[in-house]
Amino acid sequence: MVNNELYNDLQLSILDFVHVHPGSNPIQSLKNSTEVVQLAERLGYKRYWFTEHHNTPSQISTSPDLLSLHAASHTKNIRVGSGGIMLPNHSPLKVVENFTLLEALYPGRIDLGIGRASGTDGLTALALQRSQEAVTSNDFPEQLNQLLSFFSRNFQAHHPFKKIIVPGNGSLVPDMYMLGSSQGGVQFAIDKGLGFVFAAHLAPRLAIPMLRFYRENFKPSIYMNEPKSMLAIGVITAETEEEANYLAGPVELMWARMETGSRDLTFPSLEEASKHVYTLQEEAAREYNKERFVIGSAANVAEKLKQLAKEALVDEMMIADFYPSQESRLKGHQLLAEAFDLKSN
């Protein structure tokens, strides 16, 4: 059994992909996200992040900085940010300028989650990064060093970027986190003294060892004095186990298709998922994917999340939002907040 006393103060946050549900459209999806972040603030969730994906018709989270600006302008206290900015797609200076402005507009509420991948396919990465050399250069370490040096104004004297002036001053720095779904991101977080978030919905079997490794090896920096880590995982909860399993049908089918090489990567409807007859290959993928999600009644989901938090040495869980409808999203986040007895605003 979990010692619940240790995790009574476990914090919850939400990762929004801005899904375009079947029968909906991008305009409605953005309105839905606005409604969810406002609910999350009222319920006592800690932060609300947006992903970065491109060339994905069922998601429109292409610009987490713009979405963060929108979310911050429609809320008062909840932290907002990127989960994350896929740095290979961007100029480090431009990221610093954008997040400096966000921090100036909404002091103490902005997070910058940083990813090492492009978050898209090779052709789209080429269109974003503008040259094949950029796509294949793997210069993320240099990009990250530039980004941190722009924020801290500590380029070496001979560096040509030393002359570039970033607006404001060194106090306008968001909280920064490295994102990880493999063994690579964690070392950057440790060496640079940044927060760390592991995407268990992408690599569930690595989540606990990587998060424990981060906690045990963190090096303090000017950005963070002590380790700050989160485990992100897909969550579907409802009033009953049966309803939760029904609501999880679309995301389970979508991931089974991805695992088996299907070209149909749209977000299925509840009806389509409930009627789908899995092939043997898809069923094997579905079983393999079970660790990517926590599915069930709110009480059971809360117990499982507390167990994961204890094993991973984290005090915050980030809910990757894969609900199939706006109604189920709102209800699921509310049920989970009640199960954790979050302090509502």
Phi, psi and omega in degrees: 000151179278138172282094186295336181298328180289337187236024174298333182258018177301126183267151180239143176223172185232137174249117186254125177267355186051061179294142170262100185290155179307132180084358180254196181206165183302322181298315179293324180299320178292321175297321178298316180297322177299317179295320182290317181294326177292321175295316180303319178297314180298325184280343179102017174294149187283313185210163182222115184246156177242141178278171172238113175225149181228154179054041180232097188302331183274003177223143177234030178272062183278337186224084183297336177291316178294319179295325177295319177300315180297314182296318180296324182287344181252011177223178184238325189232328186297142176286143179228157179173197187255137174227058007213189166281119179277096194303326178302337181276357192226156167283127178306321180298316182294322176299315179297316179299314182296316183280337170295317177296318178299316180294325178291323180286323185227072187303134175075013182236002190251134176241141175242101172272134188242127178249155183264345183264175178273339180074023182198186179278169185297319181294318179292323176300320177297317179296325180283317187267347166078358175204148178296327178299318179295322182295323186260357189286335181053053182257030181304317179305319178292319178300314181296318178299319178296314180302312181293324179291324175296317180295317186268356180056042184234035171301146176296154188304326183273355184287133182298332181283354178303331185278349184279131183260121175270136181304151177076212180221184186292354178278343183272067182235124177289164169292133186244138182227137168274139174262149180213147170220016178208196181274354186282311186298328186297324182291324175297317179298319180292310186291327183264355179069044180250166171291168183217132177233125180256132182273089181291340176288346176261323182215072188299329185282345178264347190302306185294311179299322181290319179291323176292320178299317178300310184299323185278345186236007183302141177244119181302152181215182176290347182268323179215134180278333182218161184295143175224114185227154179221150173250123178258132181207150178290135181227132171230116178229155183205185182297324183229163176298318181299315180294319180299318179295324176295314180294333181280351182306311181299316182288327176295319179292317180301314181290326177296321177294317178300317183293333184258012173081018179292147176276347180271097182248022175288160179279113184292158174280165177300319181295315180299316181294319183291333182264350185292134175260112184289136169287167178300321179293317179294321180295321177297319178294319179300317179294318179297327185279356187303328181286351178285342188229155168241116189234133176156190176296159184300319181297315181290321177296316179300318179297318180293318180295322177296321178296316178297318180298319179296316182291327184269356180061042178243156176245016178210134176246136178252120184276111174284117192274104178242026180296148185273355182204161179295319180300315181290327176298306183301315181293317182297314180295325179291315179300319181291320177300320179291321180295329179267357181053048177297151180277110183286153181259000000 
